[in-house]
Amino acid sequence: MNHIIEFKKVSKTYTGEKKPALRSVSFFVSQGEFVCLVGSSGCGKTTISMNLAACFARAGYHVLLVDADPQASAMQWRNNREESALPFHIQPYPFPTIHKELPAQFERAGYDVVLIDCPPGAATGTDRKA
């Protein structure tokens, strides 16, 4: 199976913070694979989502990051930092009907990759499905 993205020991500490948002995170995403990152607030979901979106965009994919978190963490990150000129689109969509509305609404736009930054506590664990 071809890996289209691979994270190897990725760490990220934000300016002014003592605790890293990510510490030595490693995983890969293969062609046709569905990956869900879930967890509590502050565990690094938005950081990973933003970095994945950037990796896919730099690899030539047309990318949409959907900010489904009512806290709008991805939107805040984009608006408060130099990432406002990101090579991918961010769309806020913090509605419980996202699973019904998202496919029809965003498939028409022709995105190659759609990432959803979920709210904390949506579930626990990591799920991979080919």
N, C-alpha and C positions, 0 to 999 in steps of 0.2 A: 504494500500500500504506500502511495506517495504522500509524504508529509508536506503540506503546503505552508505550515508555520511551525516553528519549533522554538520554545523558550528553554534556555539552558541557564540555570542558576541565576535568574534575573532577580535583582534586588533594587529597591527604590526607597530613598529617604528624602522627604521633601525639605526644602530650605526652612530652617527654623525648628524642625522637629527632631526629637531625640530618638524616637522609636521608628523603625522602618515600616513603610506601608507594605512592602514585600520583602521577604528574606529568602533568597536562594530558591525561587520557584522554578520548577522545570516541568514541562509537558509539551506534547505535540498535538497538532490537528491535522488529520488526513483528509484527502479529497472525499467529499460526500458525507463527512462525519458531522453529527450534531453534538455539541458540547455545551454543558450547562454548568456554570460556576455559581454556587450558592453559598450563603453564610451570613453571619451576623454583621452588623454595622461596623465598619472599620477594618474588615478582614482583607481588603484589597480588591474587591470585585470591580469597582470603577477603575482603579489603576490598571488592572489587567485588561479590562474592556477597552480603555483608551489606547493602551499600548498595542493590543491586538488589531484594533482598527487602523492604527498608523502602520503597522507591519503589512497588513493586507493592502492598504492603499499604496504604499511604497513598492509593493510587488505588482502593481498595475491593476488591482481589482477596484471596481466601483463600490464603495463601502458606505453603509448607513449604520450609525450607532443610534439606537432608540433608547432614550433615557426614560425608563418606566418607573423610576424611583420618585415618589412624591417629593423627596428632598432635593431632587434635581441636581445630584452630585456631578454628573458629567457636564451638564449645562454650566454649573458654577465653575468647574475647572476650566472649561473653554472660555468663559467670559472674564475670568479673573487672571488669566495667565497669557503668556505669549502663544499658547496653543490655539488662540482665536483664529489663526490662519491655518488650521489643520487641513490635511489633504483628504478629508472625508466629511460627510454630513452628519450632524447630530440633530435628532428630532425628539422633543419632549413628548411623551405619551404615557402619563401616569394613570391610566384608566384600567379598571378591572376587566374590561371587555377586550383587552389587547389581543388575546388569543383568537378572538372571532374577527376582529377588524384589521389587524396588522397585515395578514397575507394579501388580501385583496387590495388594500390601500397602497402598499409599497412594492408589490410585485410589478405593477404597471410602470413603476419608475425605472425598472431595469437594473436594480442593484445585483451585483454578483454575490455580495456578502452582507447579511443583516445581523448585527450584534444587538442584543438587548441587555441593558444594564438594569437588573432587577432590584426591587427594594429589599432591604435586609429582612431576614427571617422568612423569605418566601418558601424555603425548604432547607434541609441540611444535607450535606454530602456533595459528591460530585457524580454526575451521570454522563456516560458516554454511550452513544448509540450510532451504529453505522447505518 
